[in-house]
């Protein structure tokens, strides 16, 4: 992969970015093994059918990870550290749902000693019915593009 991510001096407040992904049954199954969470709401179709959800649901941390993945790709090679991530789960995610995340740069904090700054982010994740399934916020420390002037 030869991506070029956005540097701190190349972004602006109000800028948006994101991505989409269709959730498959395999995502739910793999999350059980990755997290060691085999709660029957995720791993037992018969149990889940009797629950308020009616079928197995995706683990919340997997939705959160999908949301943060678009941050990693947008700032590919320019991120120093992802400093903070807070996520609130609003609705269940099922196999077959197509999730779309949209992040907005809500604030920029200059950090000249780090030759860059912190981007403060707010994100929403929606399903194919335009229903919000998760909301998140985050902070990422970024560098300026080498050879460019600092803002």
C-alpha positions, 0 to 999 in steps of 0.5 A, a space after each residue: 500500500 502506498 497511501 499518502 495521508 493528510 498532514 496537520 498543515 493540510 487539514 482544516 476545521 469542518 473538513 469531513 472524511 469517512 468510509 463504508 463497510 458491509 458487516 458479514 456474519 464472519 465479522 461477528 464470529 471473528 470478533 467473538 474470537 478476537 475479544 474472547 467475548 462469546 456472549 450468546 447475543 453474539 454467538 448463539 443464533 437461537 438465544 439471540 432470536 429470543 432476545 430484544 435484538 431478534 438475531 446476533 449483533 456485532 460487538 460494540 468494540 468492533 463498530 468502534 474499531 471500524 470507526 477508528 480505522 477510517 482515521 488511521 487511513 485518512 492520516 496514513 503516515 502522518 499520525 504520531 499517536 491516536 490520543 483519545 477515543 470515546 464511543 457511544 453505541 446507539 443501536 444494534 448492528 447486524 450481519 448484512 448492515 452497511 455501515 458508513 462513518 463520517 468524521 468531522 474535524 471540529 477543532 485544531 490545536 497547534 503543537 509547534 514543539 511537535 511540528 504539527 498539532 492535534 485534530 479533535 474529531 467527532 464522528 457518526 456511524 449510520 447503517 443503510 437505513 440512515 439510522 445512527 448506530 454509534 457516535 464517537 469523538 477522538 483526538 489525534 496528534 499529527 505532524 506537518 508535511 515535511 518541508 512545508 511551513 507550520 500553520 
